[in-house]
Amino acid sequence: VESMCGCSTKSATPITPAAIIDAIVFRVEDMNCGHCAGTITNAIKAGIPEAMIAAEPGSKTVSVTGTTNRKAVRALIAGAGYAPTDPA
């Protein structure tokens, strides 16, 4: 799956351990910039309005709290044009 963004700007903001406690976490290797992170965040918010999302291009991770539906989060990220995988 090729992402829709051609930008190569990367964020260096790390996710803190407190932000990922009880979170659904995916690795998204094709999230390269703030635009990509915004696209993913908006897609998740559209499908799960109560979700809180931390999409971090620098660490290539998306953490979601406020839902336990991992399958839905994965589908929303994929539907936005990105390839979520389980973190290593």
QUISUL-V696641 format. One record per residue. N is the residue number from 0. RES is the residue in three letters. OMEGA is omega in radians with two decimals (NA if undefined). NEAR is the number of other C-alpha atoms within 8 Angstrom. Layout:
N;RES;OMEGA;NEAR
N;RES;OMEGA;NEAR
//
This chain:
0;VAL;3.12;5
1;GLU;-3.13;7
2;SER;-3.09;9
3;MET;-3.05;5
4;CYS;3.10;7
5;GLY;-3.10;5
6;CYS;3.11;7
7;SER;3.10;6
8;THR;-3.11;7
9;LYS;3.09;9
10;SER;3.10;9
11;ALA;-3.10;7
12;THR;3.13;8
13;PRO;3.01;7
14;ILE;3.13;9
15;THR;3.13;6
16;PRO;3.14;6
17;ALA;-3.11;5
18;ALA;-3.08;9
19;ILE;3.08;12
20;ILE;-3.13;6
21;ASP;-3.13;5
22;ALA;2.92;9
23;ILE;-3.07;10
24;VAL;3.03;11
25;PHE;2.96;12
26;ARG;-3.14;11
27;VAL;-3.05;12
28;GLU;-3.10;8
29;ASP;2.99;9
30;MET;-2.99;11
31;ASN;-3.02;15
32;CYS;3.12;13
33;GLY;3.09;11
34;HIS;3.09;8
35;CYS;-3.14;11
36;ALA;3.11;13
37;GLY;3.11;9
38;THR;3.13;9
39;ILE;3.13;13
40;THR;-3.13;11
41;ASN;3.14;8
42;ALA;3.13;12
43;ILE;3.13;14
44;LYS;-3.14;11
45;ALA;-3.11;7
46;GLY;-3.12;7
47;ILE;-3.02;8
48;PRO;-3.11;7
49;GLU;-3.10;7
50;ALA;2.98;11
51;MET;-2.96;8
52;ILE;2.97;10
53;ALA;3.10;11
54;ALA;-3.01;12
55;GLU;3.13;14
56;PRO;-3.11;16
57;GLY;3.14;11
58;SER;3.14;9
59;LYS;3.13;13
60;THR;3.02;12
61;VAL;3.10;12
62;SER;-3.09;13
63;VAL;3.02;14
64;THR;-3.13;11
65;GLY;3.06;7
66;THR;3.05;9
67;THR;-3.06;6
68;ASN;-3.11;6
69;ARG;-3.12;8
70;LYS;3.13;6
71;ALA;3.14;7
72;VAL;3.12;10
73;ARG;-3.12;10
74;ALA;3.13;8
75;LEU;3.10;12
76;ILE;3.13;14
77;ALA;3.12;10
78;GLY;3.09;8
79;ALA;3.08;9
80;GLY;-3.11;10
81;TYR;-3.05;14
82;ALA;3.13;11
83;PRO;3.04;11
84;THR;3.08;7
85;ASP;-3.14;7
86;PRO;-3.12;6
87;ALA;NA;2
//
